[in-house]
Amino acid sequence: MLIIKKKYYLFLENTRDFNLNLIKIRNKFNIIYRNQNIEENLDELKKFRMNCKKKRVGFYIANNVGLLTKLSADGLYISAHNKNLLLNSFSKKGFDIIGSAHNQKEINIKLIQGCKIMIFSRLFKTNYKYKKGYLGVPRFNLISLRNRVELVPLGGINETNLCKINTVKSNSFACLTAIKKKPAKIINRLF
């Protein structure tokens, strides 16, 4: 079954592990680069960024304003634990700001930070040891109707429940763990 959405957000922690040639459709995919552990070569990141521009793939940097300006990325991704209210000035400079939230309080903070799109987590049950609870499709749909910002579902999306994404009231979705494990299988189902 095909999953048809306007935008797809893929989280990457290492650019070496992802093949951009898997992406065939332009202007639909966005990569959120969030490298927290390994120091990555700036020249390799610039090459990856240029390849993203050629393929018209959006490239966002997570929580790193310095890297955002060095790479001239498309925008900034602000994680849920980042509560810095001064980041909304980057939306005035032409950068898109994407936020992450887990509840209504965090959604309100991200609106103050200037986020136009909100990645809202956990849609489905995950196998993480310390992360219990999830929304499910009906609760996510109710929350998305209640808010004036576009909510993008994230969490627990894998091969088995990918077909349920069509019932979610959102024009896009985000994927983290499934892209790490089986990027080709997930991306091929999105066409």
Backbone as JSON Lines, residues from 0, in Angstrom:
{"i":0,"aa":"M","n":[0.84,-1.18,0.0],"ca":[0.0,0.0,0.0],"c":[0.88,1.24,0.0]}
{"i":1,"aa":"L","n":[0.51,2.22,-0.8],"ca":[1.27,3.45,-0.89],"c":[0.82,4.43,0.18]}
{"i":2,"aa":"I","n":[1.78,5.17,0.71],"ca":[1.51,6.2,1.69],"c":[1.67,7.54,0.97]}
{"i":3,"aa":"I","n":[0.59,8.3,0.87],"ca":[0.65,9.55,0.13],"c":[0.47,10.72,1.09]}
{"i":4,"aa":"K","n":[1.53,11.46,1.28],"ca":[1.53,12.67,2.1],"c":[2.27,13.75,1.33]}
{"i":5,"aa":"K","n":[2.11,15.0,1.75],"ca":[2.79,16.1,1.06],"c":[4.27,16.18,1.42]}
{"i":6,"aa":"K","n":[4.61,15.89,2.68],"ca":[5.99,16.01,3.14],"c":[6.36,14.81,4.01]}
{"i":7,"aa":"Y","n":[7.63,14.44,3.91],"ca":[8.18,13.38,4.75],"c":[9.42,13.93,5.44]}
{"i":8,"aa":"Y","n":[9.51,13.73,6.74],"ca":[10.65,14.19,7.53],"c":[11.43,12.97,8.0]}
{"i":9,"aa":"L","n":[12.71,12.94,7.65],"ca":[13.57,11.82,8.01],"c":[14.66,12.32,8.94]}
{"i":10,"aa":"F","n":[14.8,11.69,10.1],"ca":[15.84,12.06,11.05],"c":[17.1,11.27,10.76]}
{"i":11,"aa":"L","n":[18.23,11.96,10.63],"ca":[19.52,11.3,10.41],"c":[20.5,11.75,11.48]}
{"i":12,"aa":"E","n":[21.28,10.8,11.96],"ca":[22.34,11.12,12.91],"c":[23.71,11.04,12.27]}
{"i":13,"aa":"N","n":[23.77,10.43,11.09],"ca":[25.03,10.3,10.38],"c":[24.74,10.34,8.88]}
{"i":14,"aa":"T","n":[25.35,11.24,8.18],"ca":[25.07,11.38,6.75],"c":[25.69,10.26,5.93]}
{"i":15,"aa":"R","n":[26.69,9.59,6.47],"ca":[27.35,8.5,5.74],"c":[26.45,7.28,5.6]}
{"i":16,"aa":"D","n":[25.51,7.12,6.52],"ca":[24.65,5.93,6.53],"c":[23.45,6.04,5.6]}
{"i":17,"aa":"F","n":[23.24,7.18,4.98],"ca":[22.04,7.39,4.18],"c":[22.41,7.68,2.74]}
{"i":18,"aa":"N","n":[21.74,7.0,1.82],"ca":[21.97,7.17,0.39],"c":[20.88,8.08,-0.18]}
{"i":19,"aa":"L","n":[21.26,9.28,-0.6],"ca":[20.29,10.23,-1.16],"c":[19.7,9.76,-2.49]}
{"i":20,"aa":"N","n":[20.35,8.81,-3.14],"ca":[19.83,8.3,-4.42],"c":[18.55,7.49,-4.24]}
{"i":21,"aa":"L","n":[18.22,7.11,-3.0],"ca":[16.96,6.41,-2.75],"c":[15.77,7.34,-2.97]}
{"i":22,"aa":"I","n":[15.98,8.63,-2.82],"ca":[14.9,9.61,-2.96],"c":[14.74,9.98,-4.42]}
{"i":23,"aa":"K","n":[13.59,9.65,-4.98],"ca":[13.32,9.9,-6.4],"c":[12.42,11.12,-6.62]}
{"i":24,"aa":"I","n":[11.54,11.41,-5.67],"ca":[10.59,12.51,-5.82],"c":[11.17,13.77,-5.19]}
{"i":25,"aa":"R","n":[11.1,14.87,-5.92],"ca":[11.64,16.13,-5.43],"c":[10.6,16.91,-4.64]}
{"i":26,"aa":"N","n":[11.09,17.76,-3.75],"ca":[10.27,18.69,-2.96],"c":[9.33,18.01,-1.97]}
{"i":27,"aa":"K","n":[9.51,16.74,-1.68],"ca":[8.66,16.07,-0.71],"c":[9.42,15.68,0.55]}
{"i":28,"aa":"F","n":[10.7,15.42,0.41],"ca":[11.48,14.9,1.53],"c":[12.26,16.01,2.22]}
{"i":29,"aa":"N","n":[12.35,15.9,3.54],"ca":[13.13,16.81,4.37],"c":[13.98,15.97,5.31]}
{"i":30,"aa":"I","n":[15.24,16.3,5.39],"ca":[16.15,15.59,6.29],"c":[16.45,16.49,7.47]}
{"i":31,"aa":"I","n":[16.27,15.95,8.67],"ca":[16.62,16.66,9.89],"c":[17.89,16.0,10.43]}
{"i":32,"aa":"Y","n":[18.97,16.76,10.4],"ca":[20.27,16.24,10.82],"c":[20.47,16.57,12.3]}
{"i":33,"aa":"R","n":[20.56,15.54,13.11],"ca":[20.77,15.74,14.54],"c":[21.86,14.8,15.03]}
{"i":34,"aa":"N","n":[23.08,15.22,14.87],"ca":[24.22,14.44,15.3],"c":[24.61,14.88,16.7]}
{"i":35,"aa":"Q","n":[24.42,14.0,17.68],"ca":[24.7,14.35,19.06],"c":[25.96,13.69,19.59]}
{"i":36,"aa":"N","n":[26.44,12.65,18.95],"ca":[27.54,11.88,19.5],"c":[28.86,12.07,18.77]}
{"i":37,"aa":"I","n":[28.84,11.98,17.45],"ca":[30.07,11.94,16.67],"c":[30.34,13.31,16.07]}
{"i":38,"aa":"E","n":[31.6,13.72,16.1],"ca":[32.03,14.95,15.44],"c":[32.14,14.64,13.95]}
{"i":39,"aa":"E","n":[31.33,15.28,13.13],"ca":[31.33,14.99,11.7],"c":[32.13,16.05,10.95]}
{"i":40,"aa":"N","n":[32.75,15.63,9.88],"ca":[33.57,16.49,9.05],"c":[32.69,17.56,8.38]}
{"i":41,"aa":"L","n":[33.07,18.82,8.52],"ca":[32.28,19.91,7.97],"c":[32.25,19.86,6.44]}
{"i":42,"aa":"D","n":[33.35,19.44,5.82],"ca":[33.38,19.35,4.35],"c":[32.41,18.29,3.85]}
{"i":43,"aa":"E","n":[32.33,17.15,4.55],"ca":[31.38,16.1,4.17],"c":[29.94,16.6,4.32]}
{"i":44,"aa":"L","n":[29.69,17.35,5.39],"ca":[28.35,17.9,5.59],"c":[27.99,18.89,4.49]}
{"i":45,"aa":"K","n":[28.96,19.7,4.06],"ca":[28.7,20.65,2.97],"c":[28.39,19.92,1.67]}
{"i":46,"aa":"K","n":[29.1,18.81,1.41],"ca":[28.82,18.02,0.21],"c":[27.41,17.42,0.27]}
{"i":47,"aa":"F","n":[27.07,16.9,1.46],"ca":[25.74,16.32,1.64],"c":[24.67,17.4,1.46]}
{"i":48,"aa":"R","n":[24.93,18.58,1.99],"ca":[23.98,19.69,1.85],"c":[23.81,20.08,0.37]}
{"i":49,"aa":"M","n":[24.9,20.11,-0.38],"ca":[24.82,20.44,-1.81],"c":[24.04,19.37,-2.58]}
{"i":50,"aa":"N","n":[24.25,18.1,-2.21],"ca":[23.48,17.02,-2.84],"c":[21.99,17.15,-2.52]}
{"i":51,"aa":"C","n":[21.68,17.57,-1.3],"ca":[20.28,17.8,-0.93],"c":[19.68,18.92,-1.78]}
{"i":52,"aa":"K","n":[20.45,19.98,-2.01],"ca":[19.96,21.08,-2.84],"c":[19.7,20.62,-4.27]}
{"i":53,"aa":"K","n":[20.62,19.8,-4.81],"ca":[20.46,19.31,-6.18],"c":[19.21,18.46,-6.32]}
{"i":54,"aa":"K","n":[18.93,17.65,-5.31],"ca":[17.76,16.76,-5.36],"c":[16.5,17.43,-4.8]}
{"i":55,"aa":"R","n":[16.63,18.69,-4.4],"ca":[15.53,19.45,-3.8],"c":[14.96,18.76,-2.56]}
{"i":56,"aa":"V","n":[15.87,18.35,-1.7],"ca":[15.53,17.76,-0.42],"c":[15.81,18.81,0.65]}
{"i":57,"aa":"G","n":[14.83,19.12,1.48],"ca":[15.03,20.09,2.54],"c":[16.02,19.57,3.57]}
{"i":58,"aa":"F","n":[16.87,20.46,4.08],"ca":[17.91,20.06,5.03],"c":[17.82,20.96,6.25]}
{"i":59,"aa":"Y","n":[17.53,20.36,7.4],"ca":[17.36,21.09,8.65],"c":[18.41,20.63,9.65]}
{"i":60,"aa":"I","n":[18.88,21.55,10.48],"ca":[19.87,21.26,11.51],"c":[19.17,21.3,12.86]}
{"i":61,"aa":"A","n":[19.48,20.34,13.71],"ca":[18.85,20.26,15.03],"c":[19.69,20.98,16.08]}
{"i":62,"aa":"N","n":[19.1,22.0,16.71],"ca":[19.63,22.67,17.9],"c":[21.04,23.24,17.75]}
{"i":63,"aa":"N","n":[21.5,23.5,16.55],"ca":[22.87,24.0,16.37],"c":[22.82,25.19,15.42]}
{"i":64,"aa":"V","n":[22.76,26.38,16.01],"ca":[22.63,27.6,15.22],"c":[23.9,27.88,14.42]}
{"i":65,"aa":"G","n":[25.06,27.57,14.99],"ca":[26.32,27.78,14.29],"c":[26.42,26.95,13.02]}
{"i":66,"aa":"L","n":[26.05,25.68,13.13],"ca":[26.07,24.79,11.97],"c":[25.0,25.2,10.94]}
{"i":67,"aa":"L","n":[23.89,25.71,11.43],"ca":[22.82,26.19,10.55],"c":[23.34,27.28,9.62]}
{"i":68,"aa":"T","n":[24.07,28.24,10.15],"ca":[24.56,29.34,9.32],"c":[25.74,28.91,8.46]}
{"i":69,"aa":"K","n":[26.6,28.03,8.96],"ca":[27.75,27.57,8.17],"c":[27.32,26.8,6.93]}
{"i":70,"aa":"L","n":[26.29,25.96,7.08],"ca":[25.83,25.13,5.97],"c":[24.74,25.8,5.15]}
{"i":71,"aa":"S","n":[24.28,26.94,5.61],"ca":[23.12,27.62,5.02],"c":[21.98,26.63,4.76]}
{"i":72,"aa":"A","n":[21.61,25.95,5.83],"ca":[20.55,24.95,5.77],"c":[19.2,25.64,5.55]}
{"i":73,"aa":"D","n":[18.19,24.85,5.24],"ca":[16.86,25.39,4.99],"c":[16.19,25.87,6.27]}
{"i":74,"aa":"G","n":[16.58,25.29,7.4],"ca":[15.94,25.71,8.63],"c":[16.52,25.04,9.85]}
{"i":75,"aa":"L","n":[15.88,25.32,10.97],"ca":[16.32,24.85,12.27],"c":[15.25,23.94,12.87]}
{"i":76,"aa":"Y","n":[15.69,22.85,13.46],"ca":[14.8,21.95,14.2],"c":[15.08,22.16,15.67]}
{"i":77,"aa":"I","n":[14.07,22.51,16.44],"ca":[14.22,22.74,17.87],"c":[13.59,21.58,18.61]}
{"i":78,"aa":"S","n":[14.4,20.83,19.35],"ca":[13.87,19.67,20.07],"c":[13.01,20.12,21.25]}
{"i":79,"aa":"A","n":[12.3,19.18,21.83],"ca":[11.34,19.49,22.89],"c":[12.03,20.0,24.15]}
{"i":80,"aa":"H","n":[13.24,19.54,24.42],"ca":[13.92,19.98,25.65],"c":[14.56,21.36,25.51]}
{"i":81,"aa":"N","n":[14.65,21.9,24.3],"ca":[15.23,23.22,24.06],"c":[14.15,24.28,24.27]}
{"i":82,"aa":"K","n":[14.27,25.05,25.34],"ca":[13.25,26.04,25.7],"c":[13.71,27.48,25.43]}
{"i":83,"aa":"N","n":[14.79,27.67,24.69],"ca":[15.35,28.99,24.41],"c":[14.36,29.81,23.57]}
{"i":84,"aa":"L","n":[13.9,30.93,24.12],"ca":[12.9,31.74,23.44],"c":[13.5,32.72,22.44]}
{"i":85,"aa":"L","n":[14.82,32.82,22.38],"ca":[15.47,33.74,21.45],"c":[15.62,33.16,20.04]}
{"i":86,"aa":"L","n":[15.24,31.91,19.84],"ca":[15.42,31.27,18.55],"c":[14.42,31.74,17.5]}
{"i":87,"aa":"N","n":[13.37,32.44,17.91],"ca":[12.38,32.89,16.93],"c":[12.92,33.97,16.0]}
{"i":88,"aa":"S","n":[14.07,34.55,16.32],"ca":[14.66,35.55,15.43],"c":[15.14,34.93,14.12]}
{"i":89,"aa":"F","n":[15.39,33.62,14.1],"ca":[15.85,32.97,12.88],"c":[14.74,32.84,11.84]}
{"i":90,"aa":"S","n":[13.49,32.83,12.29],"ca":[12.4,32.79,11.31],"c":[12.32,34.11,10.54]}
{"i":91,"aa":"K","n":[12.74,35.21,11.19],"ca":[12.76,36.51,10.52],"c":[13.9,36.6,9.51]}
{"i":92,"aa":"K","n":[14.92,35.77,9.67],"ca":[16.06,35.78,8.75],"c":[15.85,34.86,7.55]}
{"i":93,"aa":"G","n":[14.68,34.27,7.43],"ca":[14.36,33.44,6.27],"c":[14.5,31.95,6.5]}
{"i":94,"aa":"F","n":[14.86,31.53,7.7],"ca":[14.97,30.1,8.0],"c":[13.62,29.59,8.48]}
{"i":95,"aa":"D","n":[13.27,28.38,8.07],"ca":[12.08,27.72,8.6],"c":[12.44,27.13,9.96]}
{"i":96,"aa":"I","n":[11.5,27.16,10.87],"ca":[11.72,26.58,12.2],"c":[10.71,25.48,12.42]}
{"i":97,"aa":"I","n":[11.23,24.29,12.72],"ca":[10.41,23.13,13.05],"c":[10.63,22.82,14.52]}
{"i":98,"aa":"G","n":[9.56,22.58,15.24],"ca":[9.67,22.27,16.66],"c":[9.25,20.85,16.94]}
{"i":99,"aa":"S","n":[9.58,20.4,18.13],"ca":[9.18,19.07,18.58],"c":[8.47,19.2,19.91]}
{"i":100,"aa":"A","n":[7.39,18.44,20.08],"ca":[6.62,18.53,21.31],"c":[6.03,17.17,21.65]}
{"i":101,"aa":"H","n":[5.73,17.02,22.95],"ca":[5.1,15.78,23.43],"c":[3.75,16.04,24.09]}
{"i":102,"aa":"N","n":[3.45,17.31,24.4],"ca":[2.19,17.64,25.04],"c":[1.79,19.07,24.69]}
{"i":103,"aa":"Q","n":[0.64,19.5,25.18],"ca":[0.11,20.82,24.84],"c":[0.99,21.95,25.38]}
{"i":104,"aa":"K","n":[1.56,21.77,26.55],"ca":[2.43,22.8,27.12],"c":[3.64,23.04,26.22]}
{"i":105,"aa":"E","n":[4.24,21.98,25.73],"ca":[5.4,22.12,24.84],"c":[4.99,22.71,23.49]}
{"i":106,"aa":"I","n":[3.78,22.42,23.02],"ca":[3.28,23.04,21.78],"c":[3.21,24.55,21.95]}
{"i":107,"aa":"N","n":[2.71,25.01,23.09],"ca":[2.61,26.45,23.34],"c":[3.98,27.12,23.38]}
{"i":108,"aa":"I","n":[4.97,26.46,23.97],"ca":[6.33,27.0,24.01],"c":[6.9,27.09,22.6]}
{"i":109,"aa":"K","n":[6.67,26.06,21.79],"ca":[7.2,26.06,20.42],"c":[6.53,27.14,19.57]}
{"i":110,"aa":"L","n":[5.28,27.45,19.84],"ca":[4.62,28.54,19.12],"c":[5.28,29.88,19.45]}
{"i":111,"aa":"I","n":[5.66,30.07,20.72],"ca":[6.37,31.29,21.11],"c":[7.75,31.35,20.45]}
{"i":112,"aa":"Q","n":[8.37,30.18,20.26],"ca":[9.68,30.13,19.61],"c":[9.6,30.37,18.1]}
{"i":113,"aa":"G","n":[8.42,30.46,17.55],"ca":[8.25,30.77,16.14],"c":[8.16,29.57,15.22]}
{"i":114,"aa":"C","n":[7.83,28.41,15.76],"ca":[7.74,27.19,14.94],"c":[6.46,27.21,14.1]}
{"i":115,"aa":"K","n":[6.61,26.91,12.83],"ca":[5.46,26.82,11.92],"c":[4.95,25.39,11.8]}
{"i":116,"aa":"I","n":[5.86,24.44,12.01],"ca":[5.53,23.02,11.93],"c":[5.98,22.38,13.23]}
{"i":117,"aa":"M","n":[5.16,21.47,13.75],"ca":[5.46,20.82,15.01],"c":[5.49,19.3,14.83]}
{"i":118,"aa":"I","n":[6.6,18.69,15.18],"ca":[6.67,17.22,15.16],"c":[6.2,16.75,16.53]}
{"i":119,"aa":"F","n":[5.1,16.0,16.52],"ca":[4.43,15.6,17.76],"c":[4.62,14.11,17.95]}
{"i":120,"aa":"S","n":[5.1,13.75,19.12],"ca":[5.55,12.38,19.32],"c":[4.77,11.71,20.44]}
{"i":121,"aa":"R","n":[4.61,10.63,20.5],"ca":[4.64,9.29,19.98],"c":[3.28,8.87,19.49]}
{"i":122,"aa":"L","n":[3.22,8.6,18.22],"ca":[1.97,8.19,17.59],"c":[1.64,6.74,17.92]}
{"i":123,"aa":"F","n":[2.62,5.85,17.75],"ca":[2.43,4.43,18.01],"c":[3.33,3.97,19.15]}
{"i":124,"aa":"K","n":[3.07,2.79,19.64],"ca":[3.87,2.22,20.72],"c":[5.3,1.97,20.23]}
{"i":125,"aa":"T","n":[6.26,2.28,21.08],"ca":[7.67,2.08,20.74],"c":[8.27,1.02,21.66]}
{"i":126,"aa":"N","n":[9.44,0.55,21.27],"ca":[10.13,-0.46,22.06],"c":[11.18,0.12,22.99]}
{"i":127,"aa":"Y","n":[11.18,1.44,23.17],"ca":[12.16,2.06,24.05],"c":[11.83,1.71,25.5]}
{"i":128,"aa":"K","n":[12.87,1.4,26.25],"ca":[12.69,0.93,27.62],"c":[12.08,2.01,28.52]}
{"i":129,"aa":"Y","n":[12.53,3.25,28.39],"ca":[12.11,4.3,29.31],"c":[11.01,5.2,28.75]}
{"i":130,"aa":"K","n":[10.51,4.9,27.56],"ca":[9.46,5.72,26.97],"c":[8.17,4.91,26.9]}
{"i":131,"aa":"K","n":[7.31,5.15,27.85],"ca":[6.05,4.43,27.89],"c":[4.92,5.36,27.44]}
{"i":132,"aa":"G","n":[3.88,4.77,26.94],"ca":[2.72,5.53,26.5],"c":[2.84,6.02,25.08]}
{"i":133,"aa":"Y","n":[1.7,6.15,24.45],"ca":[1.64,6.65,23.08],"c":[0.24,7.21,22.85]}
{"i":134,"aa":"L","n":[0.09,7.99,21.79],"ca":[-1.19,8.65,21.52],"c":[-2.18,7.76,20.8]}
{"i":135,"aa":"G","n":[-1.76,7.14,19.74],"ca":[-2.69,6.44,18.86],"c":[-3.29,7.42,17.86]}
{"i":136,"aa":"V","n":[-3.88,6.9,16.82],"ca":[-4.41,7.74,15.74],"c":[-5.57,8.62,16.21]}
{"i":137,"aa":"P","n":[-6.57,8.11,16.95],"ca":[-7.71,8.97,17.33],"c":[-7.3,10.17,18.2]}
{"i":138,"aa":"R","n":[-6.44,9.94,19.19],"ca":[-6.01,11.05,20.06],"c":[-5.17,12.05,19.3]}
{"i":139,"aa":"F","n":[-4.31,11.56,18.42],"ca":[-3.5,12.48,17.61],"c":[-4.4,13.36,16.75]}
{"i":140,"aa":"N","n":[-5.41,12.77,16.14],"ca":[-6.32,13.54,15.28],"c":[-7.08,14.6,16.08]}
{"i":141,"aa":"L","n":[-7.5,14.27,17.3],"ca":[-8.19,15.25,18.14],"c":[-7.27,16.41,18.51]}
{"i":142,"aa":"I","n":[-6.02,16.1,18.87],"ca":[-5.06,17.15,19.23],"c":[-4.73,18.01,18.03]}
{"i":143,"aa":"S","n":[-4.61,17.41,16.86],"ca":[-4.28,18.21,15.67],"c":[-5.43,19.12,15.26]}
{"i":144,"aa":"L","n":[-6.66,18.72,15.5],"ca":[-7.81,19.58,15.21],"c":[-7.87,20.77,16.17]}
{"i":145,"aa":"R","n":[-7.37,20.57,17.37],"ca":[-7.45,21.58,18.42],"c":[-6.38,22.67,18.28]}
{"i":146,"aa":"N","n":[-5.32,22.41,17.53],"ca":[-4.2,23.35,17.45],"c":[-4.17,24.06,16.11]}
{"i":147,"aa":"R","n":[-3.62,25.27,16.1],"ca":[-3.56,26.07,14.88],"c":[-2.25,25.89,14.12]}
{"i":148,"aa":"V","n":[-1.42,24.99,14.55],"ca":[-0.15,24.72,13.89],"c":[-0.21,23.32,13.28]}
{"i":149,"aa":"E","n":[0.54,23.11,12.19],"ca":[0.55,21.79,11.56],"c":[1.31,20.8,12.44]}
{"i":150,"aa":"L","n":[0.66,19.72,12.83],"ca":[1.3,18.68,13.63],"c":[1.71,17.53,12.72]}
{"i":151,"aa":"V","n":[2.95,17.07,12.92],"ca":[3.51,15.97,12.14],"c":[3.72,14.8,13.09]}
{"i":152,"aa":"P","n":[3.13,13.64,12.83],"ca":[3.29,12.51,13.75],"c":[4.68,11.88,13.65]}
{"i":153,"aa":"L","n":[5.18,11.44,14.8],"ca":[6.47,10.75,14.91],"c":[6.35,9.71,16.01]}
{"i":154,"aa":"G","n":[7.04,8.61,15.87],"ca":[7.15,7.65,16.95],"c":[6.47,6.33,16.67]}
{"i":155,"aa":"G","n":[7.26,5.28,16.63],"ca":[6.74,3.94,16.45],"c":[6.32,3.61,15.04]}
{"i":156,"aa":"I","n":[6.61,4.47,14.09],"ca":[6.23,4.22,12.7],"c":[7.22,3.24,12.1]}
{"i":157,"aa":"N","n":[6.71,2.09,11.68],"ca":[7.57,1.06,11.09],"c":[6.83,0.41,9.92]}
{"i":158,"aa":"E","n":[7.4,-0.67,9.4],"ca":[6.81,-1.33,8.22],"c":[5.42,-1.86,8.48]}
{"i":159,"aa":"T","n":[5.16,-2.36,9.68],"ca":[3.88,-3.01,9.97],"c":[2.74,-2.01,10.11]}
{"i":160,"aa":"N","n":[2.98,-0.84,10.68],"ca":[1.89,0.11,10.88],"c":[1.96,1.31,9.94]}
{"i":161,"aa":"L","n":[2.78,1.23,8.91],"ca":[2.93,2.34,7.97],"c":[1.62,2.64,7.23]}
{"i":162,"aa":"C","n":[0.81,1.62,7.0],"ca":[-0.45,1.84,6.28],"c":[-1.45,2.64,7.12]}
{"i":163,"aa":"K","n":[-1.31,2.66,8.44],"ca":[-2.21,3.43,9.3],"c":[-1.96,4.93,9.2]}
{"i":164,"aa":"I","n":[-0.84,5.32,8.61],"ca":[-0.49,6.73,8.47],"c":[-1.53,7.46,7.61]}
{"i":165,"aa":"N","n":[-2.16,6.77,6.68],"ca":[-3.17,7.41,5.83],"c":[-4.39,7.88,6.61]}
{"i":166,"aa":"T","n":[-4.63,7.31,7.8],"ca":[-5.79,7.72,8.6],"c":[-5.47,8.89,9.53]}
{"i":167,"aa":"V","n":[-4.23,9.3,9.58],"ca":[-3.82,10.41,10.44],"c":[-4.14,11.73,9.76]}
{"i":168,"aa":"K","n":[-4.71,12.67,10.52],"ca":[-5.05,13.99,9.97],"c":[-3.82,14.88,9.97]}
{"i":169,"aa":"S","n":[-2.95,14.61,9.03],"ca":[-1.74,15.4,8.86],"c":[-1.29,15.26,7.41]}
{"i":170,"aa":"N","n":[-0.67,16.3,6.89],"ca":[-0.19,16.27,5.52],"c":[1.2,15.66,5.41]}
{"i":171,"aa":"S","n":[1.79,15.26,6.53],"ca":[3.15,14.72,6.51],"c":[3.34,13.8,7.7]}
{"i":172,"aa":"F","n":[4.5,13.13,7.73],"ca":[4.89,12.36,8.9],"c":[6.4,12.3,8.99]}
{"i":173,"aa":"A","n":[6.88,11.98,10.19],"ca":[8.32,11.92,10.44],"c":[8.71,10.5,10.84]}
{"i":174,"aa":"C","n":[9.92,10.12,10.49],"ca":[10.4,8.77,10.74],"c":[11.82,8.82,11.28]}
{"i":175,"aa":"L","n":[12.08,8.06,12.34],"ca":[13.41,8.07,12.95],"c":[14.05,6.7,12.93]}
{"i":176,"aa":"T","n":[13.54,5.77,13.71],"ca":[14.18,4.47,13.87],"c":[14.08,3.61,12.62]}
{"i":177,"aa":"A","n":[12.95,3.64,11.94],"ca":[12.78,2.81,10.74],"c":[13.74,3.23,9.64]}
{"i":178,"aa":"I","n":[14.08,4.5,9.57],"ca":[15.04,4.97,8.56],"c":[16.43,4.48,8.89]}
{"i":179,"aa":"K","n":[16.75,4.37,10.18],"ca":[18.06,3.84,10.57],"c":[18.18,2.37,10.2]}
{"i":180,"aa":"K","n":[17.11,1.61,10.44],"ca":[17.18,0.15,10.25],"c":[17.03,-0.26,8.79]}
{"i":181,"aa":"K","n":[15.97,0.21,8.13],"ca":[15.67,-0.23,6.76],"c":[15.24,0.95,5.9]}
{"i":182,"aa":"P","n":[16.18,1.82,5.52],"ca":[15.77,3.01,4.77],"c":[15.16,2.7,3.4]}
{"i":183,"aa":"A","n":[15.69,1.73,2.69],"ca":[15.19,1.44,1.34],"c":[13.75,0.94,1.38]}
{"i":184,"aa":"K","n":[13.42,0.08,2.34],"ca":[12.06,-0.48,2.41],"c":[11.03,0.6,2.75]}
{"i":185,"aa":"I","n":[11.39,1.5,3.65],"ca":[10.45,2.55,4.03],"c":[10.27,3.55,2.89]}
{"i":186,"aa":"I","n":[11.36,4.02,2.31],"ca":[11.27,5.04,1.26],"c":[10.55,4.51,0.03]}
{"i":187,"aa":"N","n":[10.75,3.25,-0.32],"ca":[10.08,2.68,-1.49],"c":[8.56,2.62,-1.31]}
{"i":188,"aa":"R","n":[8.08,2.53,-0.07],"ca":[6.63,2.49,0.16],"c":[6.0,3.87,0.14]}
{"i":189,"aa":"L","n":[6.8,4.91,0.05],"ca":[6.27,6.27,0.07],"c":[5.95,6.81,-1.32]}
{"i":190,"aa":"F","n":[6.08,6.0,-2.35],"ca":[5.84,6.48,-3.72],"c":[4.55,5.91,-4.26]}
